[in-house]
Amino acid sequence: MAGPLTQVTQYPSQASEIPTYAAMTDQQLSMLPHSTLLALRKLVERTGYNAKDQSLKPLDIRLAPFEDQAWAREETTAEPIRGALASGIGMPVYQVAKMLGQGVSSALNQNNDLSTPADINQIGATYLGIGQGWRNAWRNWTKQPPSAGTDTAKTATVSPASEVVSPYP
């Protein structure tokens, strides 16, 4: 990583914020939450911002795999089975639909305002996000006692030894 993350807003809304994100390394971008990346992609689309250096990928195309990774990570962290299935099946299907043409991908993406070209990197990033989500879910699960959140959790009041009555005569 090329240094600590700079101060960024949760939901970028000003064109002046775009260069801060554009200067981030891939590793820094991969740590941002989905909501921030989605807001940034919408801002890039709305303002028509593109990389000034034409040798670089347009920013919206650069951000797309990170957004997919963050979405898969957050969905899988929240619901490990459902999130992994939805992301793991949905992303390849969506990328194939984008390859088949605009009509098919429009049917899958009603807004279609943020659709980027089909990209195998988005599928890879989704699977990376699923793995991160499972790791996060495991960490969250192991932090809690086994009975946490279940109806079988019971509390017991322990009396001093002098008050304990033996059940045997």
C-alpha positions in Angstrom: 0.0 0.0 0.0 1.3 3.4 -0.9 0.6 5.0 2.5 -2.3 5.5 4.8 -5.8 6.1 3.4 -6.5 9.8 3.1 -9.6 11.2 4.6 -12.5 10.3 2.4 -16.2 10.7 2.7 -18.6 7.8 3.0 -20.7 9.0 0.0 -18.6 11.0 -2.4 -20.8 13.7 -4.0 -18.5 16.4 -5.4 -16.4 16.1 -8.5 -13.5 17.5 -6.5 -13.4 14.3 -4.5 -12.8 12.0 -7.5 -9.1 12.6 -7.8 -8.6 11.5 -4.2 -10.1 8.1 -5.0 -8.5 7.9 -8.4 -5.1 8.2 -6.8 -5.8 5.3 -4.4 -4.0 2.0 -4.9 -5.9 -1.1 -5.8 -5.4 -2.4 -2.3 -6.9 0.8 -0.8 -9.8 0.6 -3.2 -10.4 -3.0 -2.3 -11.0 -2.1 1.4 -13.7 0.5 0.7 -17.3 -0.4 1.5 -19.7 -1.1 -1.4 -21.8 2.0 -0.6 -18.8 4.3 -1.1 -17.7 2.6 -4.3 -21.3 2.7 -5.7 -21.6 6.4 -4.9 -18.2 7.0 -6.5 -19.2 5.2 -9.7 -22.4 7.2 -9.9 -20.5 10.4 -9.4 -18.0 9.4 -12.1 -20.9 8.6 -14.5 -22.7 11.8 -13.6 -19.7 14.1 -14.0 -18.2 12.4 -17.1 -14.9 12.1 -15.2 -12.4 10.0 -16.9 -8.7 9.4 -16.4 -6.7 12.3 -17.9 -4.0 9.9 -18.9 -5.5 7.8 -21.7 -3.1 5.0 -20.9 -5.1 4.3 -17.7 -8.4 2.6 -17.6 -11.4 4.9 -17.2 -12.2 5.2 -13.5 -15.6 3.6 -13.7 -14.1 0.5 -15.3 -11.3 0.4 -12.8 -13.8 0.6 -9.9 -16.2 -2.0 -11.1 -14.3 -5.1 -9.9 -13.8 -3.5 -6.5 -17.5 -2.7 -6.2 -18.4 -6.3 -7.1 -15.8 -7.5 -4.5 -17.2 -5.3 -1.8 -20.8 -6.3 -2.6 -20.0 -10.0 -2.5 -17.9 -9.5 0.8 -20.7 -7.6 2.5 -23.5 -9.9 1.4 -21.5 -13.1 2.3 -20.5 -11.6 5.7 -24.2 -11.0 6.5 -25.6 -14.2 5.0 -22.7 -16.7 4.3 -24.8 -19.2 2.3 -27.3 -17.0 0.6 -24.7 -14.3 -0.1 -22.2 -16.7 -1.6 -24.8 -18.4 -3.8 -26.3 -15.1 -5.0 -22.9 -13.6 -5.8 -21.2 -16.8 -7.0 -24.0 -17.6 -9.5 -25.3 -14.2 -10.3 -22.0 -12.5 -11.3 -20.9 -15.0 -14.0 -24.5 -15.0 -15.4 -24.5 -11.2 -15.5 -21.1 -11.1 -17.2 -22.2 -13.6 -19.9 -25.4 -11.6 -20.4 -23.2 -8.5 -20.9 -21.2 -10.4 -23.5 -24.4 -11.5 -25.3 -25.6 -8.0 -25.8 -27.3 -4.9 -24.4 -30.8 -6.4 -24.6 -30.0 -9.3 -22.3 -28.0 -7.3 -19.8 -30.7 -4.6 -19.7 -33.2 -7.3 -18.6 -30.9 -8.2 -15.7 -30.0 -4.7 -14.8 -33.0 -2.5 -15.0 -31.1 0.7 -14.2 -28.3 -0.1 -16.6 -26.8 3.3 -15.8 -23.6 1.8 -14.3 -23.0 -1.1 -16.6 -19.4 -1.6 -17.7 -18.2 -3.9 -20.4 -18.1 -7.6 -19.6 -14.9 -8.3 -17.7 -13.5 -11.6 -16.2 -11.8 -9.5 -13.5 -15.3 -8.7 -12.1 -16.0 -12.4 -11.7 -12.6 -13.0 -10.0 -13.2 -10.0 -7.7 -16.6 -11.4 -6.8 -15.1 -14.7 -5.8 -12.4 -13.0 -3.8 -15.2 -11.0 -2.0 -17.0 -14.3 -1.2 -13.9 -15.6 0.4 -13.4 -12.4 2.4 -17.1 -12.6 3.4 -16.7 -16.1 4.7 -13.6 -15.1 6.6 -15.5 -12.2 8.2 -18.5 -14.4 9.0 -16.3 -17.0 10.6 -14.5 -14.3 12.7 -17.9 -12.8 13.7 -19.3 -16.3 14.6 -16.2 -17.3 16.7 -16.3 -14.1 18.7 -19.7 -15.0 20.1 -20.4 -17.7 22.7 -22.0 -20.8 21.1 -25.4 -20.1 22.7 -25.5 -16.4 21.8 -28.7 -15.5 20.0 -30.5 -18.8 20.6 -33.4 -19.5 22.8 -31.5 -22.3 24.6 -29.2 -19.8 26.4 -30.0 -20.0 30.1 -28.7 -18.1 33.1 -28.1 -19.8 36.4 -28.0 -18.3 39.8 -25.3 -19.9 41.9 -25.9 -20.0 45.7 -23.0 -20.1 48.2 -21.8 -23.6 49.0 -23.4 -23.4 52.5 -26.9 -23.0 50.9 -26.6 -25.8 48.4 -29.0 -28.7 49.2 -28.0 -32.1 48.1 -30.7 -33.9 46.0 -29.7 -37.1 47.8 -30.8 -38.0 51.3 
